[in-house]
Amino acid sequence: MTEQLPSIPCYLNGDFTPLNEARVSVMDRGFVFGDGVYEVVPVYRGQPFRFEQHMARLARSLRELRIPNPLNPQQWRGLVQELVSRFAAHTGTPSNQGDQLIYIQVTRGVAMRDHVMPADITPTLFAMVNTMRTPSVEQFAQGVACVTADDFRWQKAHIKSTSLLGAVFARQISFDAGAIETVMFRDDFLSEAAASNVWIVQDGKVIGSPKDNLVLEGIRYGLMDEMCQAIGVPFELRRIQRAEVLEADELLLTSATKEVLSITTLDGQPVGHGAHQGRRGPISARLHAAYQNAKQLLAA
């Protein structure tokens, strides 16, 4: 059975249309090769969250793939705001109520199949909006289960590419185990999860993997640094050994939808020590609160 797509608003190559009516060529290189990039922008009560950082990462990914950026910053913001407005009209909910996700995808465009990057073709620009689904109140408060796996993806993880088969396989590992995410390692060093960044708390310090080609620099990288400064917690980026992850005081996931989410079980074993073993730790709780405060300030 073919899943029926909703009629929510989307944008495709200059036109706004219902999602279930949008069409692209079968020769689009995004379809044939996964030759494109994407971005996901959270919107809280009508306001895009850390929009400039999302656009900067989109621009970096486009440069890496040598795809021209189809819009300037003002046009990108206008597109996002128009989608939010159209979604509000479609759902009958005021745009300053509820939270949405904007999905943006830019592919190299339509051309006959050839591995060589063709010159002078027009990129395909697609964007859609939908209701944001975050973890439940109980998951934020109690934490979630994750599993580990070797990172078998390619060596350019810093590009937010639409070629996501590796991430699909990684996420399926955790789904099959009844877990929320798959925490991955390269040569016994932490990289990231299938669709999240991973952080450890060790001796009161928040530590994350370095910004290199093996990790997608989540927008929450900068936000985590800012929030740690705000609550007086040391912050560091460096290579993290597998043993440090397994012995961490606390483990965290961050992403646009997960926000700041505590890992309390890893491979069936409780995370942490003492009174907080297998439970959300104090720094995780403070960072989650700081994230909610950042969202409130956006709408203020």
Protein Blocks (a to p, Z undefined) as FASTA:
>chain_A
ZZdddfbdcdeehiacdfklgccdfkbfklmnopacddddddeehiaghklmmmmmmmmm
mmmnopacfbdfklmmmmmmmmmmmmmmmnopafkgcjddddddddfbjcdddfbacehi
acdddddddddddddfklmmnopaddddddfbdfklmbccfblmlmmmmmmmmmmnopab
dcddeehiafbdfkbccdddeehiacdddddfkbccdfklmmmmmmmmmnopacdddddd
fklmmmpfbdcdddfklopacdfbgghiaedehjlgoiacfklmmmmmmmmmmmmmmmZZ
